[in-house]
Amino acid sequence: MIMNPRRIPECMLSLENIDRPKVWLKNYSERELEQIIPRVIDESDFDYYVAVSDDVVAWTGAYDSVCRALEVEKFLVATGYCNLDPFCGLTSLTASPPREPWPTEQTYDWISFRDLPKRPYIRTWHPSFAFTGMSRAMWAKYPWRCFGSSGNAGWAADLELSIRLMRDGVPIYAPRDAFIYHTKHDWKRVEYQDNPDKRLFVGVDAAEIVWEL
């Protein structure tokens, strides 16, 4: 499931080149996805569903590693990971649970690339939607939710999921080889207002669900 409110050229190309069944969720806000993702799952018949943001340069091997973690290793939640930005030296994996129940810079205990464990599967508390997968049943139990009031576009669905999983004692594991590249230049800033390639099409173009099977 590709959350696709933007049209970042290098990211679009990399995701298009992943020769696996996919569904593009085009031009939806995070809030709208609360209704759309359950519908996508209800109207299809896969055992597992993997969600990815559209601002990454991804590759098939990372996706397959996450699927293997779900299907073979039987982890309840598996996720790929990425750099927060090209310069900070931090991954999207965390070494401990969220410090606050709200998205701030202090909420996350990010793991640096320097400190990335060498083991094949790394425990994390952050499902970064850099290929984050769960079974059909788990998506039903932990549906897509985001922060913000019902009247706004929503944000931080990854942290919202993290908090619910943490409260229920559900671990998240990341295959060490499931790295993909995050194109955001500064993880602390919103970029779509400054970069035409990263503009949002939510409310501009019609929202649609596009399957590629």
C-alpha positions as a Markdown table, in Angstrom:
| # | Residue | x | y | z |
|---|---|---|---|---|
| 1 | Met | 0.0 | 0.0 | 0.0 |
| 2 | Ile | 1.7 | 3.2 | -1.2 |
| 3 | Met | 0.5 | 6.4 | 0.5 |
| 4 | Asn | 0.9 | 8.7 | -2.5 |
| 5 | Pro | -0.1 | 12.4 | -2.0 |
| 6 | Arg | 3.0 | 13.6 | -3.9 |
| 7 | Arg | 4.8 | 13.0 | -7.2 |
| 8 | Ile | 8.5 | 13.0 | -6.3 |
| 9 | Pro | 10.1 | 11.7 | -9.5 |
| 10 | Glu | 12.9 | 9.5 | -8.2 |
| 11 | Cys | 10.6 | 8.0 | -5.5 |
| 12 | Met | 7.8 | 7.3 | -8.0 |
| 13 | Leu | 10.2 | 5.6 | -10.3 |
| 14 | Ser | 11.6 | 3.4 | -7.6 |
| 15 | Leu | 8.2 | 2.3 | -6.3 |
| 16 | Glu | 6.9 | 1.7 | -9.9 |
| 17 | Asn | 9.9 | -0.6 | -10.4 |
| 18 | Ile | 9.0 | -2.9 | -7.5 |
| 19 | Asp | 7.5 | -5.8 | -9.4 |
| 20 | Arg | 5.0 | -6.9 | -6.7 |
| 21 | Pro | 1.3 | -6.4 | -6.2 |
| 22 | Lys | 0.7 | -2.9 | -5.1 |
| 23 | Val | -2.1 | -0.4 | -4.5 |
| 24 | Trp | -1.5 | 3.4 | -4.9 |
| 25 | Leu | -3.5 | 5.5 | -2.5 |
| 26 | Lys | -3.4 | 8.7 | -4.4 |
| 27 | Asn | -4.1 | 12.2 | -3.1 |
| 28 | Tyr | -5.5 | 11.1 | 0.3 |
| 29 | Ser | -4.7 | 12.9 | 3.6 |
| 30 | Glu | -3.6 | 10.8 | 6.6 |
| 31 | Arg | -7.1 | 11.4 | 8.1 |
| 32 | Glu | -8.8 | 10.2 | 4.9 |
| 33 | Leu | -6.7 | 7.0 | 5.0 |
| 34 | Glu | -8.5 | 6.0 | 8.2 |
| 35 | Gln | -11.4 | 5.1 | 6.0 |
| 36 | Ile | -9.5 | 4.1 | 2.9 |
| 37 | Ile | -7.0 | 1.5 | 4.2 |
| 38 | Pro | -9.7 | -0.7 | 5.9 |
| 39 | Arg | -11.7 | -0.5 | 2.7 |
| 40 | Val | -8.6 | -1.6 | 0.6 |
| 41 | Ile | -8.0 | -4.6 | 3.0 |
| 42 | Asp | -11.7 | -5.5 | 3.0 |
| 43 | Glu | -12.0 | -5.5 | -0.8 |
| 44 | Ser | -8.9 | -7.7 | -1.4 |
| 45 | Asp | -7.7 | -11.0 | -0.2 |
| 46 | Phe | -4.0 | -10.9 | 0.7 |
| 47 | Asp | -2.7 | -12.4 | 4.0 |
| 48 | Tyr | -0.4 | -9.5 | 4.7 |
| 49 | Tyr | -0.3 | -5.8 | 3.9 |
| 50 | Val | 2.8 | -3.6 | 3.8 |
| 51 | Ala | 2.5 | 0.2 | 3.9 |
| 52 | Val | 5.1 | 2.7 | 2.5 |
| 53 | Ser | 5.3 | 6.4 | 2.2 |
| 54 | Asp | 5.9 | 8.0 | -1.2 |
| 55 | Asp | 9.0 | 10.0 | -0.3 |
| 56 | Val | 11.5 | 7.2 | -0.3 |
| 57 | Val | 13.7 | 5.6 | -2.9 |
| 58 | Ala | 12.9 | 1.9 | -2.4 |
| 59 | Trp | 14.0 | -1.4 | -3.8 |
| 60 | Thr | 12.5 | -4.9 | -4.1 |
| 61 | Gly | 14.9 | -6.6 | -1.7 |
| 62 | Ala | 13.8 | -4.4 | 1.2 |
| 63 | Tyr | 10.2 | -5.2 | 0.6 |
| 64 | Asp | 10.9 | -8.9 | 0.3 |
| 65 | Ser | 12.9 | -8.9 | 3.6 |
| 66 | Val | 9.9 | -7.4 | 5.4 |
| 67 | Cys | 7.6 | -10.0 | 3.8 |
| 68 | Arg | 10.0 | -12.8 | 4.9 |
| 69 | Ala | 10.0 | -11.4 | 8.5 |
| 70 | Leu | 6.2 | -11.6 | 8.5 |
| 71 | Glu | 5.6 | -14.9 | 6.6 |
| 72 | Val | 8.7 | -17.0 | 7.7 |
| 73 | Glu | 9.8 | -15.4 | 11.0 |
| 74 | Lys | 6.2 | -14.8 | 12.0 |
| 75 | Phe | 6.8 | -11.4 | 13.6 |
| 76 | Leu | 3.5 | -9.7 | 14.3 |
| 77 | Val | 4.8 | -6.4 | 13.0 |
| 78 | Ala | 7.8 | -6.0 | 10.7 |
| 79 | Thr | 9.2 | -2.8 | 9.2 |
| 80 | Gly | 11.8 | -1.6 | 6.9 |
| 81 | Tyr | 13.7 | 1.6 | 7.8 |
| 82 | Cys | 15.3 | 4.6 | 6.3 |
| 83 | Asn | 17.5 | 7.6 | 7.1 |
| 84 | Leu | 15.7 | 10.5 | 8.8 |
| 85 | Asp | 17.5 | 12.8 | 6.3 |
| 86 | Pro | 20.8 | 12.6 | 4.4 |
| 87 | Phe | 22.8 | 14.5 | 6.9 |
| 88 | Cys | 21.8 | 13.7 | 10.5 |
| 89 | Gly | 23.3 | 10.2 | 10.7 |
| 90 | Leu | 20.1 | 8.8 | 12.3 |
| 91 | Thr | 17.9 | 5.9 | 11.2 |
| 92 | Ser | 14.1 | 5.7 | 11.6 |
| 93 | Leu | 14.5 | 2.9 | 14.1 |
| 94 | Thr | 14.3 | 3.6 | 17.8 |
| 95 | Ala | 16.1 | 2.0 | 20.8 |
| 96 | Ser | 13.3 | 2.5 | 23.3 |
| 97 | Pro | 9.6 | 3.3 | 23.5 |
| 98 | Pro | 8.3 | 6.8 | 22.7 |
| 99 | Arg | 9.2 | 9.2 | 25.5 |
| 100 | Glu | 6.0 | 11.3 | 25.0 |
| 101 | Pro | 2.6 | 10.4 | 23.7 |
| 102 | Trp | 2.8 | 13.2 | 21.2 |
| 103 | Pro | 5.1 | 13.9 | 18.2 |
| 104 | Thr | 8.0 | 16.2 | 19.2 |
| 105 | Glu | 11.7 | 16.1 | 18.6 |
| 106 | Gln | 12.1 | 14.6 | 22.1 |
| 107 | Thr | 9.6 | 11.8 | 21.6 |
| 108 | Tyr | 12.0 | 9.5 | 19.8 |
| 109 | Asp | 15.1 | 7.7 | 20.8 |
| 110 | Trp | 16.6 | 7.3 | 17.3 |
| 111 | Ile | 19.3 | 4.7 | 16.6 |
| 112 | Ser | 22.2 | 6.1 | 14.6 |
| 113 | Phe | 23.8 | 4.3 | 11.7 |
| 114 | Arg | 26.9 | 4.0 | 13.8 |
| 115 | Asp | 25.1 | 2.2 | 16.5 |
| 116 | Leu | 22.9 | 0.0 | 14.3 |
| 117 | Pro | 23.0 | -3.5 | 15.8 |
| 118 | Lys | 24.6 | -6.2 | 13.6 |
| 119 | Arg | 22.0 | -8.8 | 14.2 |
| 120 | Pro | 19.6 | -9.8 | 11.3 |
| 121 | Tyr | 16.5 | -8.5 | 13.0 |
| 122 | Ile | 16.5 | -5.3 | 15.1 |
| 123 | Arg | 13.9 | -4.5 | 17.8 |
| 124 | Thr | 12.4 | -1.1 | 17.3 |
| 125 | Trp | 9.4 | 0.9 | 18.7 |
| 126 | His | 8.8 | 2.9 | 15.5 |
| 127 | Pro | 6.9 | 1.6 | 12.5 |
| 128 | Ser | 8.1 | 4.2 | 10.1 |
| 129 | Phe | 6.0 | 3.2 | 7.1 |
| 130 | Ala | 9.2 | 2.5 | 5.2 |
| 131 | Phe | 7.6 | -0.8 | 4.3 |
| 132 | Thr | 5.7 | -1.6 | 7.5 |
| 133 | Gly | 3.7 | -4.8 | 7.4 |
| 134 | Met | 1.1 | -6.7 | 9.4 |
| 135 | Ser | -1.3 | -9.5 | 8.8 |
| 136 | Arg | -4.9 | -8.8 | 7.8 |
| 137 | Ala | -6.0 | -9.6 | 11.3 |
| 138 | Met | -3.4 | -7.2 | 12.8 |
| 139 | Trp | -4.5 | -4.4 | 10.5 |
| 140 | Ala | -8.1 | -5.0 | 11.7 |
| 141 | Lys | -7.0 | -4.9 | 15.4 |
| 142 | Tyr | -4.6 | -1.9 | 14.9 |
| 143 | Pro | -6.2 | 0.1 | 12.0 |
| 144 | Trp | -4.6 | 3.2 | 10.5 |
| 145 | Arg | -5.1 | 6.2 | 12.9 |
| 146 | Cys | -3.4 | 9.6 | 13.1 |
| 147 | Phe | -3.1 | 12.6 | 15.4 |
| 148 | Gly | -5.2 | 15.7 | 15.0 |
| 149 | Ser | -8.9 | 16.5 | 15.3 |
| 150 | Ser | -11.4 | 15.0 | 12.9 |
| 151 | Gly | -11.6 | 18.2 | 10.9 |
| 152 | Asn | -7.9 | 18.4 | 9.8 |
| 153 | Ala | -5.7 | 16.3 | 7.5 |
| 154 | Gly | -4.0 | 14.4 | 10.4 |
| 155 | Trp | -0.4 | 13.6 | 11.0 |
| 156 | Ala | 2.0 | 11.1 | 12.7 |
| 157 | Ala | 0.2 | 7.9 | 12.0 |
| 158 | Asp | 3.4 | 6.1 | 12.6 |
| 159 | Leu | 3.6 | 7.3 | 16.2 |
| 160 | Glu | -0.1 | 6.7 | 16.8 |
| 161 | Leu | 0.4 | 3.0 | 15.8 |
| 162 | Ser | 3.6 | 2.8 | 17.9 |
| 163 | Ile | 1.8 | 3.8 | 21.0 |
| 164 | Arg | -1.0 | 1.3 | 20.6 |
| 165 | Leu | 1.4 | -1.5 | 19.9 |
| 166 | Met | 3.6 | -0.5 | 22.9 |
| 167 | Arg | 0.6 | -0.5 | 25.2 |
| 168 | Asp | -0.4 | -4.0 | 24.2 |
| 169 | Gly | 3.2 | -5.3 | 24.3 |
| 170 | Val | 3.4 | -6.0 | 20.6 |
| 171 | Pro | 7.0 | -5.9 | 19.4 |
| 172 | Ile | 8.2 | -4.5 | 16.1 |
| 173 | Tyr | 11.2 | -6.0 | 14.3 |
| 174 | Ala | 13.2 | -4.6 | 11.4 |
| 175 | Pro | 15.3 | -6.7 | 9.0 |
| 176 | Arg | 18.7 | -5.1 | 9.0 |
| 177 | Asp | 18.8 | -5.4 | 5.2 |
| 178 | Ala | 15.5 | -3.7 | 4.7 |
| 179 | Phe | 16.9 | -0.2 | 4.4 |
| 180 | Ile | 15.4 | 2.3 | 1.9 |
| 181 | Tyr | 16.4 | 5.9 | 1.2 |
| 182 | His | 14.4 | 8.8 | 2.6 |
| 183 | Thr | 14.6 | 11.9 | 0.4 |
| 184 | Lys | 13.6 | 14.5 | 3.0 |
| 185 | His | 16.4 | 17.0 | 3.4 |
| 186 | Asp | 15.7 | 18.0 | 7.0 |
| 187 | Trp | 13.6 | 15.6 | 9.1 |
| 188 | Lys | 12.6 | 18.5 | 11.5 |
| 189 | Arg | 10.9 | 20.5 | 8.8 |
| 190 | Val | 7.9 | 20.2 | 6.5 |
| 191 | Glu | 9.2 | 20.4 | 3.0 |
| 192 | Tyr | 6.3 | 20.3 | 0.6 |
| 193 | Gln | 5.8 | 24.1 | 0.9 |
| 194 | Asp | 9.4 | 24.8 | -0.3 |
| 195 | Asn | 10.0 | 22.2 | -2.9 |
| 196 | Pro | 7.8 | 22.0 | -6.0 |
| 197 | Asp | 8.7 | 18.3 | -6.5 |
| 198 | Lys | 7.3 | 17.5 | -3.1 |
| 199 | Arg | 4.0 | 19.5 | -3.3 |
| 200 | Leu | 0.9 | 17.8 | -2.0 |
| 201 | Phe | -1.9 | 16.9 | -4.4 |
| 202 | Val | -4.4 | 16.3 | -1.6 |
| 203 | Gly | -7.5 | 18.4 | -2.5 |
| 204 | Val | -5.9 | 19.4 | -5.8 |
| 205 | Asp | -6.3 | 16.2 | -7.9 |
| 206 | Ala | -9.0 | 13.6 | -7.3 |
| 207 | Ala | -8.3 | 11.0 | -4.7 |
| 208 | Glu | -8.3 | 7.5 | -6.0 |
| 209 | Ile | -7.3 | 3.9 | -5.3 |
| 210 | Val | -5.2 | 2.4 | -8.1 |
| 211 | Trp | -4.4 | -1.4 | -8.1 |
| 212 | Glu | -1.4 | -2.9 | -9.9 |
| 213 | Leu | -1.7 | -6.7 | -9.5 |
